[in-house]
């Protein structure tokens, strides 16, 4: 079934057995402490008002308000103790019900959840999940080469094309795919600060590989000036001395210095991938049609609270069982029960 050596990779957030109220980060601790302080102040004001009145009702109300203030102060003490634990945690976050679950952002505003990030690689022909992994890291940025290697091994292929969305884009990860025999198709994120402000972005500067220079929108040549290291990456820096008198300067930079273009030492790998994407405009449509449907099916099976077990190792086992069930149903639909049983016996 894996003769078509193309796989789509994606990640999706699955809910853990841990509500958002039982997950604490530095921001959430601060917010909850502010809420408790505001409640204490509100009840103290109400208590002062009640004390000015006489009678059984006023006295009973005072007692209730004092009990609430005591409870809130106890809650504040608990939050302060949790604050110490959160600051001591490696990732500045703790979950009380499932200690391995983590708060994760999702695409919808205000729809974050506490859970796990499930990675899958799905073959584009039969939509079988060829590899999967459960992590408690909320982003996909470092998962491309890992999932591609697992998919290639599972499919028994010498080479493999992998399709992934912008969340997987990382120069180092794309470079790591090359020695694995994996050809990645991952679009660049649209995060140009210059473009957002109405100025020329890096993509408006054309690279000349033969001369190792850039040509700017005004037609001037940017030469390589020096090499810098940023986040462990070696970057070549280019600029021209003709920026000062350029009629397009206001559309290019707001700095008094010449516009600088930085190029990663292995950026040719990224350029080659972009050329592949340009030649295959349907790649992202194929990716969506392949990898998103299995996630929807699995979540429908699993219910509103997706995982039933706690801690990463048990959640991994639970996910493996769901993937196995999914794949068995898919192969039954493709081959039929009798041919599948015959193949399994063989």
ABEGO torsion letter per residue (X at the ends): XAABBBBBBBBBBBBBBBBAAABBBAAAAAAAAAAAAAAAAAAAAAAAAAAABBEAAAAAAAAAAAAAAAAAAAAAAAAAAAAAAAAABAAGBBBAABAABBBBBBABBGABBBBBBBBBBBBAAAGBBABBBBBABABAAAAAAAAAAAAAAAAGBABBBBBBBAAABBAAAAAAAAAAGBBBBBBBBBABAAAAAGBBBAAABBBBAAAGBBBBAAGBBBBBABBBBBGGBBBBBBBBAAAAABAAAAAABABABBBBBBBBAAAAAAAAAAAAAAABAAAAAAAAAAAAAAAAAAAAAAEABABABBEAAAAAAAAAAAAAAAAAAAAAAAAEAAAAAAAAAX
